[in-house]
Each structure stands twice: as structure tokens, then as C-alpha cells.
């Protein structure tokens, strides 16, 4: 009776492979990185607009925008590479 109950419970548990788990984790990380980069670009754009002629604040905002875009490009490249590798395994 217990073996039958355990078999019924085990039949309803979804199975996930290690590759699928890794792919889901990486996709979640890329999504979070993308959201953070977009938020940083918007925030830095606001800082640039409100610099009021202060060249130091404007330069800091432009550097932050540059680094956020660079991070977005690196994340997109990593996504493309891992998608290619995971698709060809």
C-alpha cells in the first residue's frame, strides 16, 4: 500500500534535467541583468538632464550610461553564446 502511494506521488512530480535547470537559471540571470541595466540607463539619463550645467555630474552620468550599455552588450553576447552552446549539446 505504501509503495503504491509513493509511486502515485512520484508520478505527479515534474522531472527536470540539469541542462534545463541551468538554462532556466541563466535566462533568469540575463533577465535580471537586462532590467537592472535599463533602470540604470533611465536613472543616469535623469541625472544627466538634471545636472544643470555641472560638468562633473554630467560626466558621471555619461560614464554610468556607457557602463550600463556595455554591461547590456556583454549580457546579450553571453546569452547568445550560451543559447548557441546549449542548443548544440
PDB file of N, CA, C and O in Angstrom:
ATOM      1  N   UNK A   1       0.817  -1.184   0.000  1.00  0.00           N
ATOM      2  CA  UNK A   1       0.000   0.000   0.000  1.00  0.00           C
ATOM      3  C   UNK A   1       0.867   1.257   0.000  1.00  0.00           C
ATOM      4  O   UNK A   1       0.606   2.182  -0.770  1.00  0.00           O
ATOM      5  N   UNK A   2       1.879   1.306   0.839  1.00  0.00           N
ATOM      6  CA  UNK A   2       2.745   2.484   0.884  1.00  0.00           C
ATOM      7  C   UNK A   2       3.518   2.621  -0.422  1.00  0.00           C
ATOM      8  O   UNK A   2       3.714   3.733  -0.911  1.00  0.00           O
ATOM      9  N   UNK A   3       3.959   1.502  -0.992  1.00  0.00           N
ATOM     10  CA  UNK A   3       4.692   1.547  -2.263  1.00  0.00           C
ATOM     11  C   UNK A   3       3.804   2.092  -3.370  1.00  0.00           C
ATOM     12  O   UNK A   3       4.274   2.848  -4.220  1.00  0.00           O
ATOM     13  N   UNK A   4       2.540   1.726  -3.373  1.00  0.00           N
ATOM     14  CA  UNK A   4       1.598   2.234  -4.377  1.00  0.00           C
ATOM     15  C   UNK A   4       1.385   3.730  -4.194  1.00  0.00           C
ATOM     16  O   UNK A   4       1.331   4.473  -5.174  1.00  0.00           O
ATOM     17  N   UNK A   5       1.263   4.177  -2.949  1.00  0.00           N
ATOM     18  CA  UNK A   5       1.087   5.596  -2.665  1.00  0.00           C
ATOM     19  C   UNK A   5       2.316   6.390  -3.087  1.00  0.00           C
ATOM     20  O   UNK A   5       2.185   7.453  -3.694  1.00  0.00           O
ATOM     21  N   UNK A   6       3.507   5.891  -2.773  1.00  0.00           N
ATOM     22  CA  UNK A   6       4.737   6.577  -3.172  1.00  0.00           C
ATOM     23  C   UNK A   6       4.892   6.617  -4.682  1.00  0.00           C
ATOM     24  O   UNK A   6       5.363   7.616  -5.226  1.00  0.00           O
ATOM     25  N   UNK A   7       4.505   5.556  -5.363  1.00  0.00           N
ATOM     26  CA  UNK A   7       4.583   5.532  -6.819  1.00  0.00           C
ATOM     27  C   UNK A   7       3.623   6.563  -7.419  1.00  0.00           C
ATOM     28  O   UNK A   7       3.955   7.209  -8.413  1.00  0.00           O
ATOM     29  N   UNK A   8       2.444   6.721  -6.827  1.00  0.00           N
ATOM     30  CA  UNK A   8       1.479   7.705  -7.313  1.00  0.00           C
ATOM     31  C   UNK A   8       1.984   9.127  -7.079  1.00  0.00           C
ATOM     32  O   UNK A   8       1.809   9.999  -7.930  1.00  0.00           O
ATOM     33  N   UNK A   9       2.602   9.356  -5.942  1.00  0.00           N
ATOM     34  CA  UNK A   9       3.147  10.678  -5.653  1.00  0.00           C
ATOM     35  C   UNK A   9       4.315  10.982  -6.596  1.00  0.00           C
ATOM     36  O   UNK A   9       4.422  12.093  -7.116  1.00  0.00           O
ATOM     37  N   UNK A  10       5.186   9.996  -6.816  1.00  0.00           N
ATOM     38  CA  UNK A  10       6.337  10.177  -7.688  1.00  0.00           C
ATOM     39  C   UNK A  10       5.904  10.423  -9.128  1.00  0.00           C
ATOM     40  O   UNK A  10       6.604  11.122  -9.862  1.00  0.00           O
ATOM     41  N   UNK A  11       4.781   9.875  -9.548  1.00  0.00           N
ATOM     42  CA  UNK A  11       4.311  10.059 -10.917  1.00  0.00           C
ATOM     43  C   UNK A  11       3.877  11.492 -11.170  1.00  0.00           C
ATOM     44  O   UNK A  11       3.915  11.955 -12.310  1.00  0.00           O
ATOM     45  N   UNK A  12       3.466  12.206 -10.123  1.00  0.00           N
ATOM     46  CA  UNK A  12       2.980  13.568 -10.291  1.00  0.00           C
ATOM     47  C   UNK A  12       4.072  14.626 -10.112  1.00  0.00           C
ATOM     48  O   UNK A  12       3.808  15.812 -10.312  1.00  0.00           O
ATOM     49  N   UNK A  13       5.272  14.231  -9.745  1.00  0.00           N
ATOM     50  CA  UNK A  13       6.364  15.186  -9.557  1.00  0.00           C
ATOM     51  C   UNK A  13       7.008  15.442 -10.910  1.00  0.00           C
ATOM     52  O   UNK A  13       7.456  14.511 -11.579  1.00  0.00           O
ATOM     53  N   UNK A  14       7.052  16.720 -11.313  1.00  0.00           N
ATOM     54  CA  UNK A  14       7.678  17.005 -12.610  1.00  0.00           C
ATOM     55  C   UNK A  14       9.182  16.751 -12.563  1.00  0.00           C
ATOM     56  O   UNK A  14       9.839  17.025 -11.559  1.00  0.00           O
ATOM     57  N   UNK A  15       9.703  16.235 -13.639  1.00  0.00           N
ATOM     58  CA  UNK A  15      11.130  15.942 -13.730  1.00  0.00           C
ATOM     59  C   UNK A  15      11.798  17.066 -14.524  1.00  0.00           C
ATOM     60  O   UNK A  15      11.246  17.547 -15.513  1.00  0.00           O
ATOM     61  N   UNK A  16      12.977  17.476 -14.091  1.00  0.00           N
ATOM     62  CA  UNK A  16      13.736  18.490 -14.808  1.00  0.00           C
ATOM     63  C   UNK A  16      15.181  18.030 -14.883  1.00  0.00           C
ATOM     64  O   UNK A  16      15.750  17.547 -13.904  1.00  0.00           O
ATOM     65  N   UNK A  17      15.756  18.188 -16.053  1.00  0.00           N
ATOM     66  CA  UNK A  17      17.139  17.773 -16.241  1.00  0.00           C
ATOM     67  C   UNK A  17      18.074  18.877 -15.764  1.00  0.00           C
ATOM     68  O   UNK A  17      17.657  20.017 -15.559  1.00  0.00           O
ATOM     69  N   UNK A  18      19.324  18.528 -15.594  1.00  0.00           N
ATOM     70  CA  UNK A  18      20.320  19.506 -15.189  1.00  0.00           C
ATOM     71  C   UNK A  18      20.494  20.598 -16.222  1.00  0.00           C
ATOM     72  O   UNK A  18      20.680  21.764 -15.874  1.00  0.00           O
ATOM     73  N   UNK A  19      20.435  20.223 -17.510  1.00  0.00           N
ATOM     74  CA  UNK A  19      20.582  21.203 -18.581  1.00  0.00           C
ATOM     75  C   UNK A  19      19.415  22.192 -18.578  1.00  0.00           C
ATOM     76  O   UNK A  19      19.620  23.390 -18.772  1.00  0.00           O
ATOM     77  N   UNK A  20      18.211  21.706 -18.364  1.00  0.00           N
ATOM     78  CA  UNK A  20      17.049  22.594 -18.322  1.00  0.00           C
ATOM     79  C   UNK A  20      17.116  23.520 -17.107  1.00  0.00           C
ATOM     80  O   UNK A  20      16.748  24.692 -17.192  1.00  0.00           O
ATOM     81  N   UNK A  21      17.582  22.994 -15.988  1.00  0.00           N
ATOM     82  CA  UNK A  21      17.724  23.811 -14.784  1.00  0.00           C
ATOM     83  C   UNK A  21      18.768  24.910 -14.994  1.00  0.00           C
ATOM     84  O   UNK A  21      18.548  26.056 -14.599  1.00  0.00           O
ATOM     85  N   UNK A  22      19.888  24.571 -15.606  1.00  0.00           N
ATOM     86  CA  UNK A  22      20.929  25.550 -15.910  1.00  0.00           C
ATOM     87  C   UNK A  22      20.415  26.601 -16.881  1.00  0.00           C
ATOM     88  O   UNK A  22      20.679  27.791 -16.705  1.00  0.00           O
ATOM     89  N   UNK A  23      19.694  26.177 -17.892  1.00  0.00           N
ATOM     90  CA  UNK A  23      19.149  27.110 -18.883  1.00  0.00           C
ATOM     91  C   UNK A  23      18.157  28.072 -18.230  1.00  0.00           C
ATOM     92  O   UNK A  23      18.179  29.269 -18.515  1.00  0.00           O
ATOM     93  N   UNK A  24      17.296  27.562 -17.364  1.00  0.00           N
ATOM     94  CA  UNK A  24      16.333  28.420 -16.666  1.00  0.00           C
ATOM     95  C   UNK A  24      17.042  29.408 -15.744  1.00  0.00           C
ATOM     96  O   UNK A  24      16.661  30.576 -15.672  1.00  0.00           O
ATOM     97  N   UNK A  25      18.059  28.946 -15.049  1.00  0.00           N
ATOM     98  CA  UNK A  25      18.814  29.828 -14.164  1.00  0.00           C
ATOM     99  C   UNK A  25      19.538  30.925 -14.923  1.00  0.00           C
ATOM    100  O   UNK A  25      19.530  32.082 -14.502  1.00  0.00           O
ATOM    101  N   UNK A  26      20.160  30.575 -16.029  1.00  0.00           N
ATOM    102  CA  UNK A  26      20.861  31.575 -16.836  1.00  0.00           C
ATOM    103  C   UNK A  26      19.882  32.576 -17.441  1.00  0.00           C
ATOM    104  O   UNK A  26      20.159  33.776 -17.459  1.00  0.00           O
ATOM    105  N   UNK A  27      18.750  32.102 -17.932  1.00  0.00           N
ATOM    106  CA  UNK A  27      17.759  33.013 -18.502  1.00  0.00           C
ATOM    107  C   UNK A  27      17.231  33.981 -17.444  1.00  0.00           C
ATOM    108  O   UNK A  27      17.003  35.154 -17.736  1.00  0.00           O
ATOM    109  N   UNK A  28      17.038  33.504 -16.238  1.00  0.00           N
ATOM    110  CA  UNK A  28      16.607  34.381 -15.149  1.00  0.00           C
ATOM    111  C   UNK A  28      17.675  35.426 -14.846  1.00  0.00           C
ATOM    112  O   UNK A  28      17.362  36.598 -14.639  1.00  0.00           O
ATOM    113  N   UNK A  29      18.930  35.002 -14.819  1.00  0.00           N
ATOM    114  CA  UNK A  29      20.026  35.946 -14.560  1.00  0.00           C
ATOM    115  C   UNK A  29      20.116  36.993 -15.663  1.00  0.00           C
ATOM    116  O   UNK A  29      20.303  38.175 -15.376  1.00  0.00           O
ATOM    117  N   UNK A  30      19.985  36.576 -16.914  1.00  0.00           N
ATOM    118  CA  UNK A  30      20.036  37.531 -18.029  1.00  0.00           C
ATOM    119  C   UNK A  30      18.876  38.514 -17.965  1.00  0.00           C
ATOM    120  O   UNK A  30      19.042  39.693 -18.275  1.00  0.00           O
ATOM    121  N   UNK A  31      17.716  38.040 -17.569  1.00  0.00           N
ATOM    122  CA  UNK A  31      16.550  38.913 -17.441  1.00  0.00           C
ATOM    123  C   UNK A  31      16.799  39.975 -16.369  1.00  0.00           C
ATOM    124  O   UNK A  31      16.529  41.157 -16.586  1.00  0.00           O
ATOM    125  N   UNK A  32      17.309  39.554 -15.224  1.00  0.00           N
ATOM    126  CA  UNK A  32      17.582  40.494 -14.129  1.00  0.00           C
ATOM    127  C   UNK A  32      18.650  41.500 -14.540  1.00  0.00           C
ATOM    128  O   UNK A  32      18.522  42.691 -14.255  1.00  0.00           O
ATOM    129  N   UNK A  33      19.700  41.031 -15.207  1.00  0.00           N
ATOM    130  CA  UNK A  33      20.756  41.926 -15.678  1.00  0.00           C
ATOM    131  C   UNK A  33      20.187  42.956 -16.650  1.00  0.00           C
ATOM    132  O   UNK A  33      20.536  44.135 -16.579  1.00  0.00           O
ATOM    133  N   UNK A  34      19.320  42.521 -17.548  1.00  0.00           N
ATOM    134  CA  UNK A  34      18.705  43.443 -18.505  1.00  0.00           C
ATOM    135  C   UNK A  34      17.850  44.491 -17.826  1.00  0.00           C
ATOM    136  O   UNK A  34      17.904  45.667 -18.186  1.00  0.00           O
ATOM    137  N   UNK A  35      17.065  44.080 -16.854  1.00  0.00           N
ATOM    138  CA  UNK A  35      16.209  45.026 -16.135  1.00  0.00           C
ATOM    139  C   UNK A  35      17.059  46.045 -15.379  1.00  0.00           C
ATOM    140  O   UNK A  35      16.775  47.242 -15.419  1.00  0.00           O
ATOM    141  N   UNK A  36      18.100  45.574 -14.692  1.00  0.00           N
ATOM    142  CA  UNK A  36      18.971  46.482 -13.938  1.00  0.00           C
ATOM    143  C   UNK A  36      19.672  47.456 -14.887  1.00  0.00           C
ATOM    144  O   UNK A  36      19.802  48.637 -14.564  1.00  0.00           O
ATOM    145  N   UNK A  37      20.122  46.986 -16.042  1.00  0.00           N
ATOM    146  CA  UNK A  37      20.801  47.868 -16.993  1.00  0.00           C
ATOM    147  C   UNK A  37      19.863  48.947 -17.509  1.00  0.00           C
ATOM    148  O   UNK A  37      20.258  50.107 -17.616  1.00  0.00           O
ATOM    149  N   UNK A  38      18.639  48.585 -17.826  1.00  0.00           N
ATOM    150  CA  UNK A  38      17.672  49.573 -18.318  1.00  0.00           C
ATOM    151  C   UNK A  38      17.344  50.589 -17.222  1.00  0.00           C
ATOM    152  O   UNK A  38      17.240  51.784 -17.496  1.00  0.00           O
ATOM    153  N   UNK A  39      17.183  50.126 -15.999  1.00  0.00           N
ATOM    154  CA  UNK A  39      16.925  51.044 -14.885  1.00  0.00           C
ATOM    155  C   UNK A  39      18.096  52.004 -14.709  1.00  0.00           C
ATOM    156  O   UNK A  39      17.887  53.196 -14.485  1.00  0.00           O
ATOM    157  N   UNK A  40      19.318  51.504 -14.807  1.00  0.00           N
ATOM    158  CA  UNK A  40      20.493  52.364 -14.666  1.00  0.00           C
ATOM    159  C   UNK A  40      20.583  53.378 -15.803  1.00  0.00           C
ATOM    160  O   UNK A  40      20.982  54.521 -15.578  1.00  0.00           O
ATOM    161  N   UNK A  41      20.224  52.984 -17.000  1.00  0.00           N
ATOM    162  CA  UNK A  41      20.244  53.921 -18.132  1.00  0.00           C
ATOM    163  C   UNK A  41      19.226  55.032 -17.914  1.00  0.00           C
ATOM    164  O   UNK A  41      19.528  56.205 -18.135  1.00  0.00           O
ATOM    165  N   UNK A  42      18.029  54.670 -17.484  1.00  0.00           N
ATOM    166  CA  UNK A  42      16.994  55.674 -17.239  1.00  0.00           C
ATOM    167  C   UNK A  42      17.413  56.590 -16.083  1.00  0.00           C
ATOM    168  O   UNK A  42      17.283  57.810 -16.189  1.00  0.00           O
ATOM    169  N   UNK A  43      17.905  56.027 -15.003  1.00  0.00           N
ATOM    170  CA  UNK A  43      18.331  56.822 -13.851  1.00  0.00           C
ATOM    171  C   UNK A  43      19.476  57.766 -14.226  1.00  0.00           C
ATOM    172  O   UNK A  43      19.478  58.931 -13.828  1.00  0.00           O
ATOM    173  N   UNK A  44      20.438  57.268 -14.984  1.00  0.00           N
ATOM    174  CA  UNK A  44      21.567  58.104 -15.391  1.00  0.00           C
ATOM    175  C   UNK A  44      21.132  59.184 -16.372  1.00  0.00           C
ATOM    176  O   UNK A  44      21.668  60.293 -16.361  1.00  0.00           O
ATOM    177  N   UNK A  45      20.164  58.861 -17.218  1.00  0.00           N
ATOM    178  CA  UNK A  45      19.621  59.881 -18.109  1.00  0.00           C
ATOM    179  C   UNK A  45      18.964  61.003 -17.326  1.00  0.00           C
ATOM    180  O   UNK A  45      19.100  62.176 -17.671  1.00  0.00           O
ATOM    181  N   UNK A  46      18.258  60.639 -16.279  1.00  0.00           N
ATOM    182  CA  UNK A  46      17.652  61.648 -15.403  1.00  0.00           C
ATOM    183  C   UNK A  46      18.733  62.492 -14.728  1.00  0.00           C
ATOM    184  O   UNK A  46      18.607  63.713 -14.638  1.00  0.00           O
ATOM    185  N   UNK A  47      19.797  61.836 -14.253  1.00  0.00           N
ATOM    186  CA  UNK A  47      20.898  62.583 -13.634  1.00  0.00           C
ATOM    187  C   UNK A  47      21.545  63.531 -14.639  1.00  0.00           C
ATOM    188  O   UNK A  47      21.918  64.650 -14.288  1.00  0.00           O
ATOM    189  N   UNK A  48      21.678  63.093 -15.870  1.00  0.00           N
ATOM    190  CA  UNK A  48      22.284  63.940 -16.904  1.00  0.00           C
ATOM    191  C   UNK A  48      21.406  65.150 -17.185  1.00  0.00           C
ATOM    192  O   UNK A  48      21.897  66.268 -17.338  1.00  0.00           O
ATOM    193  N   UNK A  49      20.090  64.909 -17.252  1.00  0.00           N
ATOM    194  CA  UNK A  49      19.176  66.018 -17.532  1.00  0.00           C
ATOM    195  C   UNK A  49      19.120  67.023 -16.387  1.00  0.00           C
ATOM    196  O   UNK A  49      18.902  68.212 -16.620  1.00  0.00           O
ATOM    197  N   UNK A  50      19.311  66.569 -15.173  1.00  0.00           N
ATOM    198  CA  UNK A  50      19.228  67.458 -14.011  1.00  0.00           C
ATOM    199  C   UNK A  50      20.598  67.947 -13.537  1.00  0.00           C
ATOM    200  O   UNK A  50      20.705  68.485 -12.436  1.00  0.00           O
ATOM    201  N   UNK A  51      21.634  67.771 -14.338  1.00  0.00           N
ATOM    202  CA  UNK A  51      22.972  68.215 -13.956  1.00  0.00           C
ATOM    203  C   UNK A  51      23.069  69.740 -13.918  1.00  0.00           C
ATOM    204  O   UNK A  51      23.933  70.275 -13.224  1.00  0.00           O
ATOM    205  N   UNK A  52      22.217  70.447 -14.635  1.00  0.00           N
ATOM    206  CA  UNK A  52      22.166  71.909 -14.643  1.00  0.00           C
ATOM    207  C   UNK A  52      23.527  72.551 -14.939  1.00  0.00           C
ATOM    208  O   UNK A  52      23.933  73.504 -14.275  1.00  0.00           O
ATOM    209  N   UNK A  53      24.209  72.019 -15.929  1.00  0.00           N
ATOM    210  CA  UNK A  53      25.469  72.616 -16.340  1.00  0.00           C
ATOM    211  C   UNK A  53      26.679  72.189 -15.545  1.00  0.00           C
ATOM    212  O   UNK A  53      27.793  72.602 -15.866  1.00  0.00           O
ATOM    213  N   UNK A  54      26.502  71.381 -14.522  1.00  0.00           N
ATOM    214  CA  UNK A  54      27.635  70.889 -13.733  1.00  0.00           C
ATOM    215  C   UNK A  54      28.329  69.786 -14.538  1.00  0.00           C
ATOM    216  O   UNK A  54      27.784  68.697 -14.719  1.00  0.00           O
ATOM    217  N   UNK A  55      29.521  70.084 -15.011  1.00  0.00           N
ATOM    218  CA  UNK A  55      30.210  69.139 -15.894  1.00  0.00           C
ATOM    219  C   UNK A  55      30.596  67.849 -15.168  1.00  0.00           C
ATOM    220  O   UNK A  55      30.648  66.791 -15.794  1.00  0.00           O
ATOM    221  N   UNK A  56      30.863  67.914 -13.880  1.00  0.00           N
ATOM    222  CA  UNK A  56      31.204  66.713 -13.108  1.00  0.00           C
ATOM    223  C   UNK A  56      30.046  65.743 -13.024  1.00  0.00           C
ATOM    224  O   UNK A  56      30.221  64.540 -13.220  1.00  0.00           O
ATOM    225  N   UNK A  57      28.846  66.268 -12.727  1.00  0.00           N
ATOM    226  CA  UNK A  57      27.653  65.409 -12.650  1.00  0.00           C
ATOM    227  C   UNK A  57      27.305  64.839 -14.016  1.00  0.00           C
ATOM    228  O   UNK A  57      26.922  63.676 -14.137  1.00  0.00           O
ATOM    229  N   UNK A  58      27.444  65.677 -15.053  1.00  0.00           N
ATOM    230  CA  UNK A  58      27.127  65.218 -16.405  1.00  0.00           C
ATOM    231  C   UNK A  58      28.097  64.120 -16.842  1.00  0.00           C
ATOM    232  O   UNK A  58      27.691  63.137 -17.461  1.00  0.00           O
ATOM    233  N   UNK A  59      29.366  64.289 -16.520  1.00  0.00           N
ATOM    234  CA  UNK A  59      30.363  63.274 -16.888  1.00  0.00           C
ATOM    235  C   UNK A  59      30.113  61.965 -16.150  1.00  0.00           C
ATOM    236  O   UNK A  59      30.239  60.886 -16.729  1.00  0.00           O
ATOM    237  N   UNK A  60      29.758  62.062 -14.872  1.00  0.00           N
ATOM    238  CA  UNK A  60      29.445  60.856 -14.098  1.00  0.00           C
ATOM    239  C   UNK A  60      28.240  60.131 -14.681  1.00  0.00           C
ATOM    240  O   UNK A  60      28.237  58.905 -14.792  1.00  0.00           O
ATOM    241  N   UNK A  61      27.223  60.892 -15.050  1.00  0.00           N
ATOM    242  CA  UNK A  61      26.028  60.290 -15.637  1.00  0.00           C
ATOM    243  C   UNK A  61      26.349  59.633 -16.978  1.00  0.00           C
ATOM    244  O   UNK A  61      25.852  58.544 -17.264  1.00  0.00           O
ATOM    245  N   UNK A  62      27.167  60.277 -17.796  1.00  0.00           N
ATOM    246  CA  UNK A  62      27.528  59.706 -19.094  1.00  0.00           C
ATOM    247  C   UNK A  62      28.355  58.430 -18.929  1.00  0.00           C
ATOM    248  O   UNK A  62      28.182  57.478 -19.691  1.00  0.00           O
ATOM    249  N   UNK A  63      29.255  58.403 -17.936  1.00  0.00           N
ATOM    250  CA  UNK A  63      30.030  57.187 -17.676  1.00  0.00           C
ATOM    251  C   UNK A  63      29.116  56.044 -17.242  1.00  0.00           C
ATOM    252  O   UNK A  63      29.293  54.900 -17.660  1.00  0.00           O
ATOM    253  N   UNK A  64      28.142  56.369 -16.403  1.00  0.00           N
ATOM    254  CA  UNK A  64      27.213  55.340 -15.938  1.00  0.00           C
ATOM    255  C   UNK A  64      26.388  54.796 -17.098  1.00  0.00           C
ATOM    256  O   UNK A  64      26.162  53.589 -17.182  1.00  0.00           O
ATOM    257  N   UNK A  65      25.941  55.664 -17.984  1.00  0.00           N
ATOM    258  CA  UNK A  65      25.200  55.213 -19.164  1.00  0.00           C
ATOM    259  C   UNK A  65      26.085  54.318 -20.027  1.00  0.00           C
ATOM    260  O   UNK A  65      25.643  53.271 -20.499  1.00  0.00           O
ATOM    261  N   UNK A  66      27.330  54.729 -20.230  1.00  0.00           N
ATOM    262  CA  UNK A  66      28.258  53.944 -21.042  1.00  0.00           C
ATOM    263  C   UNK A  66      28.476  52.560 -20.439  1.00  0.00           C
ATOM    264  O   UNK A  66      28.448  51.558 -21.154  1.00  0.00           O
ATOM    265  N   UNK A  67      28.692  52.503 -19.125  1.00  0.00           N
ATOM    266  CA  UNK A  67      28.925  51.212 -18.477  1.00  0.00           C
ATOM    267  C   UNK A  67      27.669  50.341 -18.482  1.00  0.00           C
ATOM    268  O   UNK A  67      27.766  49.121 -18.613  1.00  0.00           O
ATOM    269  N   UNK A  68      26.498  50.952 -18.339  1.00  0.00           N
ATOM    270  CA  UNK A  68      25.254  50.181 -18.377  1.00  0.00           C
ATOM    271  C   UNK A  68      25.026  49.596 -19.763  1.00  0.00           C
ATOM    272  O   UNK A  68      24.606  48.446 -19.888  1.00  0.00           O
ATOM    273  N   UNK A  69      25.298  50.372 -20.796  1.00  0.00           N
ATOM    274  CA  UNK A  69      25.143  49.865 -22.168  1.00  0.00           C
ATOM    275  C   UNK A  69      26.175  48.774 -22.434  1.00  0.00           C
ATOM    276  O   UNK A  69      25.858  47.763 -23.061  1.00  0.00           O
ATOM    277  N   UNK A  70      27.409  48.970 -21.963  1.00  0.00           N
ATOM    278  CA  UNK A  70      28.432  47.936 -22.133  1.00  0.00           C
ATOM    279  C   UNK A  70      28.023  46.649 -21.416  1.00  0.00           C
ATOM    280  O   UNK A  70      28.199  45.557 -21.958  1.00  0.00           O
ATOM    281  N   UNK A  71      27.486  46.768 -20.219  1.00  0.00           N
ATOM    282  CA  UNK A  71      27.009  45.591 -19.500  1.00  0.00           C
ATOM    283  C   UNK A  71      25.872  44.897 -20.222  1.00  0.00           C
ATOM    284  O   UNK A  71      25.786  43.670 -20.229  1.00  0.00           O
ATOM    285  N   UNK A  72      25.001  45.688 -20.828  1.00  0.00           N
ATOM    286  CA  UNK A  72      23.893  45.116 -21.601  1.00  0.00           C
ATOM    287  C   UNK A  72      24.409  44.366 -22.820  1.00  0.00           C
ATOM    288  O   UNK A  72      23.891  43.303 -23.162  1.00  0.00           O
ATOM    289  N   UNK A  73      25.421  44.911 -23.475  1.00  0.00           N
ATOM    290  CA  UNK A  73      26.022  44.241 -24.634  1.00  0.00           C
ATOM    291  C   UNK A  73      26.708  42.945 -24.209  1.00  0.00           C
ATOM    292  O   UNK A  73      26.582  41.927 -24.889  1.00  0.00           O
ATOM    293  N   UNK A  74      27.426  42.972 -23.099  1.00  0.00           N
ATOM    294  CA  UNK A  74      28.087  41.760 -22.600  1.00  0.00           C
ATOM    295  C   UNK A  74      27.047  40.704 -22.232  1.00  0.00           C
ATOM    296  O   UNK A  74      27.232  39.526 -22.538  1.00  0.00           O
ATOM    297  N   UNK A  75      25.963  41.107 -21.583  1.00  0.00           N
ATOM    298  CA  UNK A  75      24.913  40.153 -21.200  1.00  0.00           C
ATOM    299  C   UNK A  75      24.236  39.567 -22.441  1.00  0.00           C
ATOM    300  O   UNK A  75      23.944  38.372 -22.482  1.00  0.00           O
ATOM    301  N   UNK A  76      23.987  40.402 -23.451  1.00  0.00           N
ATOM    302  CA  UNK A  76      23.376  39.905 -24.683  1.00  0.00           C
ATOM    303  C   UNK A  76      24.313  38.934 -25.400  1.00  0.00           C
ATOM    304  O   UNK A  76      23.865  37.929 -25.951  1.00  0.00           O
ATOM    305  N   UNK A  77      25.600  39.231 -25.393  1.00  0.00           N
ATOM    306  CA  UNK A  77      26.577  38.325 -26.001  1.00  0.00           C
ATOM    307  C   UNK A  77      26.639  37.001 -25.240  1.00  0.00           C
ATOM    308  O   UNK A  77      26.695  35.932 -25.848  1.00  0.00           O
ATOM    309  N   UNK A  78      26.629  37.077 -23.927  1.00  0.00           N
ATOM    310  CA  UNK A  78      26.640  35.855 -23.117  1.00  0.00           C
ATOM    311  C   UNK A  78      25.389  35.029 -23.371  1.00  0.00           C
ATOM    312  O   UNK A  78      25.453  33.801 -23.444  1.00  0.00           O
ATOM    313  N   UNK A  79      24.247  35.705 -23.507  1.00  0.00           N
ATOM    314  CA  UNK A  79      23.003  34.996 -23.812  1.00  0.00           C
ATOM    315  C   UNK A  79      23.100  34.294 -25.155  1.00  0.00           C
ATOM    316  O   UNK A  79      22.705  33.135 -25.280  1.00  0.00           O
ATOM    317  N   UNK A  80      23.624  34.985 -26.159  1.00  0.00           N
ATOM    318  CA  UNK A  80      23.750  34.392 -27.492  1.00  0.00           C
ATOM    319  C   UNK A  80      24.693  33.191 -27.470  1.00  0.00           C
ATOM    320  O   UNK A  80      24.404  32.158 -28.074  1.00  0.00           O
ATOM    321  N   UNK A  81      25.807  33.328 -26.778  1.00  0.00           N
ATOM    322  CA  UNK A  81      26.782  32.232 -26.725  1.00  0.00           C
ATOM    323  C   UNK A  81      26.210  31.028 -25.989  1.00  0.00           C
ATOM    324  O   UNK A  81      26.319  29.897 -26.465  1.00  0.00           O
ATOM    325  N   UNK A  82      25.602  31.266 -24.831  1.00  0.00           N
ATOM    326  CA  UNK A  82      25.058  30.123 -24.077  1.00  0.00           C
ATOM    327  C   UNK A  82      23.863  29.498 -24.794  1.00  0.00           C
ATOM    328  O   UNK A  82      23.670  28.285 -24.709  1.00  0.00           O
ATOM    329  N   UNK A  83      23.070  30.279 -25.483  1.00  0.00           N
ATOM    330  CA  UNK A  83      21.958  29.713 -26.252  1.00  0.00           C
ATOM    331  C   UNK A  83      22.480  28.842 -27.383  1.00  0.00           C
ATOM    332  O   UNK A  83      21.928  27.778 -27.662  1.00  0.00           O
ATOM    333  N   UNK A  84      23.551  29.299 -28.035  1.00  0.00           N
ATOM    334  CA  UNK A  84      24.153  28.508 -29.101  1.00  0.00           C
ATOM    335  C   UNK A  84      24.726  27.208 -28.573  1.00  0.00           C
ATOM    336  O   UNK A  84      24.517  26.145 -29.157  1.00  0.00           O
ATOM    337  N   UNK A  85      25.451  27.294 -27.465  1.00  0.00           N
ATOM    338  CA  UNK A  85      26.086  26.098 -26.901  1.00  0.00           C
ATOM    339  C   UNK A  85      25.039  25.130 -26.362  1.00  0.00           C
ATOM    340  O   UNK A  85      25.131  23.925 -26.596  1.00  0.00           O
ATOM    341  N   UNK A  86      24.047  25.645 -25.643  1.00  0.00           N
ATOM    342  CA  UNK A  86      23.019  24.771 -25.074  1.00  0.00           C
ATOM    343  C   UNK A  86      22.147  24.154 -26.171  1.00  0.00           C
ATOM    344  O   UNK A  86      21.630  23.048 -26.014  1.00  0.00           O
ATOM    345  N   UNK A  87      21.991  24.873 -27.272  1.00  0.00           N
ATOM    346  CA  UNK A  87      21.192  24.332 -28.368  1.00  0.00           C
ATOM    347  C   UNK A  87      21.906  23.273 -29.151  1.00  0.00           C
ATOM    348  O   UNK A  87      21.258  22.453 -29.801  1.00  0.00           O
ATOM    349  N   UNK A  88      23.245  23.258 -29.114  1.00  0.00           N
ATOM    350  CA  UNK A  88      24.017  22.308 -29.900  1.00  0.00           C
ATOM    351  C   UNK A  88      24.574  21.164 -29.071  1.00  0.00           C
ATOM    352  O   UNK A  88      25.385  20.384 -29.571  1.00  0.00           O
ATOM    353  N   UNK A  89      24.163  21.046 -27.827  1.00  0.00           N
ATOM    354  CA  UNK A  89      24.661  19.960 -26.989  1.00  0.00           C
ATOM    355  C   UNK A  89      23.861  18.716 -27.242  1.00  0.00           C
ATOM    356  O   UNK A  89      24.122  17.680 -26.631  1.00  0.00           O
TER     357      UNK A  89
END
